[in-house]
Amino acid sequence: MRIGIDASSTIPPRTGIGNYTYNLLQALGRIDKENEYILYFNYFRPSKIIPKFEQPNFEKVINRIPCRVQRVLHNNLKLPIELFVGKIDVFHSPNYFLPPTRGAKGIITIHDITFKRFPETQTRSDTRYANKWVPEALKMANGIITDSQSAKRDIIELLGVPENKIDVIYGAVDQRFLPINDIQILQEVKMKYNLPEKFLLYVGTLEPRKNISGLLQAFAILRQNISYKLVIAGGKGWLYDEIFEIVRKLNLTEDVIFAGYVPDEDLPAFYNLADLFVFPSLYEGFGLPPLEAMACGVPVVCSNTSSLPEVAGDVAIMVDPYDVEGLAEAMHKILADVTLQQKMRAKGLKRAKLFSWEEAAKKTLAVYRKVTSS
């Protein structure tokens, strides 16, 4: 097969979908030496750096059309993707948007449907675009991949997609995420970002869906009993002004550290340096950061909603993300109990190993084969 994959999201700085795509491609390169892969990169700015994919059966195709223009070409003018990547048997879009094809089968990954479940947490323009074009992409697709059973149920319920058209394929953590015993590495990262001695960690984009406002309110309660800092690692997304306003209102300016976007090479050290990882998101299609934290041996508190119970199992303490006092109580419970921390670290390390990018790649390849043979 000649398999086209939109790899544009793997261009740094990578966030959730970019990491998903990058790790999937690396795993496909490890397990599949027979099929040809055409990695399609569309970006406009010349300063962008394309990741290295050096597998002999990987070919890169670069398109320098602005994203908005490209979407008009595909959505409105219906130009097939083959005009850009050549003849292919299947085209996989890991990022919601599926271009028309001339003869290739189309596969789309839908990570979540925030635009239906929590439209108020997105910008109006993003919500309008998703409501118009995601259903169109789902109709065109020969196969749909999603990250969890929770996301699959949402797609069936809210978008009316037949169950047999959807395959659930769990993600996993990159091999970089593991306990770090090298004190020098940890100290270098600690000094580079001026991290405190004792801190709680959140990792993710600053956006309403992540419920950072609720985390800050819970942290303010926690600070009345335990002396810790809160480190928030993640770039600014959208509708984030409220986050900084809450920090000011709750007098947390000295206790909350905004580290900004943390590059891949430093992120494992952040997890290792943290005493507790907290992820009170309202809605996740998969929720990779809690699994990354577990792989690094960090106790986790996360929401009990959407896909997070599938990811965390019985390892994390899960709470209602709207219950600020319950979130503060869960954090305090762990921080005050060394024995509990040790148990959670051990269980988390085992849990993280249950998820594998090689397994995800095998199942994704099976979807490619299924749609091309039908």
Helices and strands as residue ranges (DSSP letters): E 2-6, G 8-10, H 16-31, E 36-42, E 58-63, H 67-71, I 72-76, H 82-85, E 90-93, E 105-110, H 114-117, G 119-121, H 124-140, E 143-146, H 149-159, G 163-165, E 166-168, H 183-192, E 199-203, G 208-210, H 212-222, E 229-233, H 241-249, E 256-260, H 267-273, E 276-279, H 288-295, E 300-303, H 308-312, E 317-319, H 324-335, H 338-352, H 357-373
